Amino acid sequence: MELTRTFQKAGYKLPYLLHLPDDVQETDEKLPLILFLHGAGERGTDINPVRTHGIFQNLDMAEDFIIVAPQCSEQSYWVKEIDGLSALLDDLEVKYPVDPDRVYLTGLSMGGIGAWHLALENPDRFAAIVPVCGGLSVPGFRREQLGLTFDSNELFRRLSVLTSTSVWAFHGEKDDVIPMNESVNMIAFLQKEGGKAAITVYENVGHDSWVQAYSSPELYKWLISKKRHNK
């Protein structure tokens, strides 16, 4: 079942796509939820492009999950919507039978960046995170457009708060938008700190590593096997 909804509360407004398992109304069981953050090209007011790339192209592999895919406005960027995304998750956990110990976070490109930032601000919330062609840094021209002033080096030093969270990053070897080393260095840091982190690098693949990442059945098997570390 796929629905289109808008979250509007306390100054936040986020349209979103919502996928619910077919038997959601027939079960008392709490269900796993995936929060999917799209890339910069899908920003705007028409929700349909959010289906274009990533997890909504592979729903047959993720049919047992509740999946929510909010849309970022064209004038914003996910790193500026962290509080709104957290409020959206709070709202969903009230409205739907979400298992709070099986909430997963993923995103591609701008959404991969957003996933890292959201996880850093909520280190005890997610059972696992899957950043695809993401990083901590925002491309220079985007920083100027949006007036972003955060220090990505400072954020890097805070990565140790994620050592108890399962992380699986994906990146294309030849990514010329967000360099592969963004992901490689963060995963290496987490591994050095004793974290549960891994990375898959696709050889001879550019920025669109999301095609292979989200079409892998192993990703969804891995996700559903994870539970929040502090439970």
Residue pairs with C-beta under 8 A, 6 or more apart in sequence:
1 19
1 20
1 21
1 22
1 24
2 17
2 18
2 19
2 20
3 17
3 18
3 20
4 15
4 16
4 17
4 18
4 47
5 15
5 16
5 18
6 13
6 14
6 15
6 16
7 13
7 14
7 15
7 16
7 70
7 84
7 87
7 88
7 91
8 14
9 87
9 91
10 87
12 83
12 84
12 87
12 88
13 84
14 70
14 71
14 72
14 81
14 84
14 85
14 88
15 45
15 47
15 70
15 71
16 47
16 68
16 69
16 70
16 71
16 88
17 47
17 50
17 51
17 56
17 67
17 68
17 69
17 71
18 66
18 67
18 68
18 69
19 56
19 59
19 62
19 65
19 66
19 67
19 68
20 66
20 96
21 31
21 63
21 64
21 65
21 66
22 63
24 31
24 66
24 96
24 97
27 97
28 97
29 97
30 97
30 98
30 99
30 100
30 102
31 64
31 65
31 66
31 96
31 97
31 98
31 99
31 102
32 64
32 65
32 66
32 99
32 102
32 103
32 104
32 223
32 224
33 65
33 66
33 67
33 68
33 92
33 93
33 96
33 98
33 99
33 102
33 103
33 104
34 55
34 62
34 65
34 66
34 67
34 68
34 104
34 105
34 106
34 223
35 68
35 69
35 70
35 85
35 89
35 103
35 104
35 105
35 106
36 54
36 55
36 56
36 67
36 68
36 69
36 106
36 107
36 111
37 69
37 70
37 72
37 78
37 85
37 105
37 106
37 107
37 108
37 110
37 111
37 112
37 114
37 115
37 118
38 49
38 50
38 53
38 54
38 69
38 71
38 72
38 107
38 108
38 110
38 111
39 53
39 107
39 108
39 109
39 110
39 111
39 210
40 77
40 109
40 110
40 142
41 49
41 52
42 49
42 50
42 52
42 53
42 71
42 72
43 71
43 72
43 73
43 74
43 76
43 110
44 71
44 73
44 74
45 71
45 73
45 74
47 71
50 56
50 69
50 71
51 57
51 69
53 108
53 208
53 210
53 211
53 214
54 106
54 108
54 111
54 132
54 210
54 214
55 62
55 67
55 69
55 106
55 214
56 67
56 69
57 214
57 215
58 214
58 215
59 67
61 215
61 217
61 219
61 220
62 220
64 224
65 104
65 220
65 223
65 224
66 92
66 96
66 98
68 88
68 92
70 85
70 88
72 78
72 81
72 110
76 146
77 110
77 114
77 138
77 142
77 146
77 148
78 85
78 107
78 110
78 111
78 113
78 114
78 117
78 118
79 113
79 114
79 117
79 138
79 148
79 150
80 146
80 148
81 114
82 114
82 117
82 118
82 121
85 114
85 118
86 118
86 121
86 122
86 125
89 103
89 125
92 98
93 100
93 103
100 228
101 127
101 227
101 228
101 231
102 127
102 224
102 226
102 227
102 228
103 125
103 126
103 127
103 228
104 126
104 127
104 128
104 129
104 130
104 223
104 226
105 115
105 118
105 119
105 126
105 128
105 129
105 130
106 115
106 129
106 130
106 131
106 132
107 113
107 114
107 115
107 131
107 132
107 134
108 132
108 133
108 134
108 210
108 213
108 214
109 132
109 133
109 134
109 177
109 178
109 207
109 210
111 132
111 134
112 131
112 132
112 133
112 134
112 135
112 178
113 131
113 134
113 135
113 136
113 137
113 138
113 178
114 134
115 129
115 130
115 131
115 134
116 129
116 131
116 134
116 135
116 136
116 155
116 186
117 136
117 155
119 125
119 126
119 129
119 162
119 165
120 155
120 158
120 159
120 161
120 162
123 161
123 162
123 164
123 165
124 228
124 229
124 230
125 228
126 165
126 228
127 165
127 166
127 223
127 226
127 227
127 228
127 229
128 165
128 166
128 167
128 168
128 222
128 223
128 226
129 162
129 165
129 166
129 167
129 168
130 167
130 168
130 169
130 170
130 213
130 219
130 223
131 167
131 169
131 170
131 183
132 169
132 170
132 171
132 209
132 210
132 213
132 214
133 170
133 171
133 172
133 175
133 177
133 178
133 183
133 207
133 208
133 209
133 210
134 169
134 178
134 182
134 183
135 152
135 178
135 179
135 182
135 183
135 186
136 152
136 155
136 156
136 182
136 186
137 152
137 178
137 182
138 146
138 148
138 152
139 177
139 178
142 148
156 185
156 186
156 189
159 186
159 189
159 190
159 193
160 189
160 190
160 193
160 195
162 190
162 195
162 197
163 190
163 193
163 194
163 195
163 196
164 195
164 196
164 229
164 230
165 195
165 196
165 229
166 196
166 197
166 226
166 229
167 187
167 190
167 195
167 196
167 197
167 198
168 197
168 198
168 199
168 200
168 219
168 222
169 183
169 186
169 187
169 197
169 198
169 199
169 200
170 183
170 199
170 200
170 201
170 202
170 209
170 210
170 212
170 213
171 178
171 180
171 182
171 183
171 184
171 199
171 200
171 201
171 202
171 209
172 180
172 201
172 202
172 205
172 206
172 207
172 208
172 209
173 180
173 201
173 202
173 203
173 204
173 205
174 180
174 204
174 205
174 206
175 205
175 206
175 207
175 209
176 206
176 207
177 206
177 207
178 207
180 201
183 199
183 201
184 199
184 201
186 197
187 197
187 198
187 199
190 196
190 197
191 197
200 213
202 209
202 212
205 212
213 219
